[in-house]
Amino acid sequence: MKVYKLLEHMTYGVDAIEGVRDAAKARAAKLPEKDPLRKQLERLAADCDALRSKIVATKEGGMITGEERIRELLGQLYSAVTGYDGKPTDYQVARTESLGHELEDVIVDFQKLAQKELPAVNAALQKKKLGTIPVLAEADWQRRRLSHRLLPVQACGRNRKRAAGRRGIRTRAAGQALQPA
């Protein structure tokens, strides 16, 4: 359960980092090339990418590169723990703690970056009427995640109608949302 919670915490961290990065890129794209705020937003996005790359393997080529970051290591650990019927080994417990500390260090670095950069950036964005860049709180992320769990799974292809029928849901034409029966 501890590894699962750590995976959840990691997913929140990546979502929060990507949210700030994507918002900074979107707002930077609306500004002129020579605007100092654009440079500041681009630097913020790059800093977020650097932090994200400490959690997630980012090299092109996927599994071929052999790049392993916290996400990949946690995935392997989760697989090892859940694939064995016995209790986790001392090594697995220690590895969970170690990866937890590494992850927390990255999330704390992100929070420091956001606290340092965002007040000035958001003030400048408000002056230009571009909207502020919010930081996703973990409690909000959890609420959003739980609300998505309550929605019916939307299957695709030929299994869509079969899955919908089992849930008592009527289907519509391809591309439209499934509706309650």
C-alpha positions in Angstrom: 0.0 0.0 0.0 2.9 2.3 0.7 4.3 1.9 -2.8 0.8 2.6 -4.2 0.5 5.8 -2.2 3.9 6.8 -3.4 2.9 6.2 -7.0 -0.2 8.5 -6.4 2.0 11.2 -4.8 4.4 11.0 -7.8 1.5 11.3 -10.3 0.2 14.4 -8.5 3.7 15.9 -8.6 4.1 15.3 -12.3 0.6 16.7 -12.9 1.3 19.8 -10.9 4.7 20.4 -12.6 3.2 19.8 -16.1 0.3 22.1 -15.3 2.6 25.0 -14.4 4.9 24.2 -17.4 2.0 24.0 -19.9 0.4 27.2 -18.6 3.7 29.1 -18.8 4.2 27.9 -22.4 0.7 28.9 -23.4 1.0 32.3 -21.9 4.4 32.9 -23.4 3.1 32.0 -26.8 0.6 35.0 -26.5 3.4 37.5 -25.9 5.7 39.2 -28.4 9.1 37.6 -29.0 11.1 40.3 -27.2 8.9 40.7 -24.2 10.8 40.2 -21.0 7.8 38.4 -19.5 7.9 35.9 -22.3 11.6 35.1 -21.5 10.6 34.7 -17.8 7.8 32.3 -18.7 10.0 30.3 -21.0 12.6 30.0 -18.3 9.9 28.9 -15.8 8.7 26.2 -18.3 12.3 25.0 -18.8 12.8 24.8 -15.0 9.6 22.8 -14.7 10.8 20.5 -17.5 14.1 20.0 -15.6 12.3 19.0 -12.5 9.9 16.7 -14.4 12.9 15.0 -15.9 14.1 14.0 -12.5 10.9 12.0 -12.1 10.1 10.8 -15.6 12.4 9.4 -18.3 12.3 12.0 -21.1 14.7 10.7 -23.7 13.3 9.8 -27.1 13.2 6.1 -27.8 11.3 4.8 -24.8 12.6 1.5 -23.3 15.5 1.3 -25.8 17.5 4.1 -24.1 17.5 2.4 -20.7 16.9 5.7 -19.0 15.3 5.1 -15.6 14.0 7.8 -13.3 11.8 7.7 -10.2 8.7 6.7 -12.1 10.3 3.7 -13.8 12.0 2.6 -10.6 8.8 2.8 -8.6 7.0 0.9 -11.3 9.5 -1.9 -11.1 9.3 -1.9 -7.3 5.5 -2.0 -7.3 5.6 -4.9 -9.8 8.0 -6.8 -7.6 6.0 -6.2 -4.4 2.6 -7.1 -5.9 4.0 -10.0 -7.9 5.1 -11.9 -4.7 2.6 -13.5 -2.3 4.8 -12.9 0.8 5.4 -9.6 2.7 7.8 -7.1 1.1 11.5 -7.8 1.7 13.7 -5.5 3.8 15.3 -4.3 0.6 11.9 -3.4 -0.9 10.9 -1.5 2.2 14.2 0.4 2.2 13.9 1.0 -1.5 10.4 2.4 -1.0 11.7 4.8 1.6 14.7 5.9 -0.6 12.5 6.5 -3.6 10.0 8.4 -1.4 12.8 10.7 -0.2 14.0 11.3 -3.8 10.5 12.1 -4.9 9.8 14.4 -2.0 13.0 16.3 -2.8 11.8 17.0 -6.3 8.3 18.0 -5.2 9.8 20.4 -2.6 12.1 21.9 -5.2 9.1 22.5 -7.4 7.2 24.1 -4.6 10.2 26.4 -3.9 10.3 27.3 -7.6 6.6 28.1 -7.6 6.8 30.2 -4.5 9.8 32.1 -5.8 8.8 32.7 -9.4 5.0 32.7 -9.6 4.1 35.7 -7.5 6.1 38.1 -9.8 5.0 36.2 -13.0 1.3 36.2 -12.0 1.4 39.9 -11.2 2.9 40.6 -14.6 0.4 38.3 -16.3 -2.5 40.1 -14.5 -1.3 43.5 -15.8 -1.4 42.1 -19.3 -4.7 40.4 -18.7 -3.5 36.9 -19.5 -4.6 35.1 -16.4 -2.5 33.8 -13.6 -0.8 30.4 -13.4 -2.2 28.3 -10.6 -0.4 25.5 -8.8 -2.5 22.3 -8.5 -2.9 21.4 -4.8 -2.7 17.7 -3.9 -6.1 17.8 -2.3 -7.7 19.2 -5.5 -5.8 16.6 -7.5 -7.2 13.8 -5.2 -10.8 15.1 -5.6 -10.5 15.3 -9.3 -9.0 11.8 -9.5 -11.8 10.4 -7.3 -14.5 12.1 -9.3 -13.1 10.5 -12.5 -13.2 7.1 -10.9 -17.0 7.4 -10.5 -17.5 8.0 -14.2 -18.2 4.9 -16.4 -15.2 3.6 -18.3 -15.6 4.6 -21.9 -14.5 1.6 -24.0 -13.5 2.1 -27.6 -14.1 0.2 -30.8 -16.3 -2.8 -30.9 -16.1 -3.3 -27.1 -17.7 0.1 -26.4 -21.3 -1.2 -26.9 -20.6 -4.4 -24.9 -19.1 -2.5 -22.0 -21.9 0.1 -22.1 -24.5 -2.7 -22.1 -23.1 -4.2 -19.0 -23.3 -0.9 -17.2 -26.9 -0.2 -18.4 -25.6 2.7 -20.6 -27.0 3.5 -24.0 -24.4 4.3 -26.7 -24.5 7.0 -29.3 -22.7 7.5 -32.6 -18.9 7.2 -32.6 -17.2 10.1 -31.0 -20.1 11.1 -28.7 -20.1 10.5 -25.0 -21.9 7.5 -23.5 -25.3 8.5 -22.0 -27.2 6.9 -19.1 -30.0 4.6 -20.2 
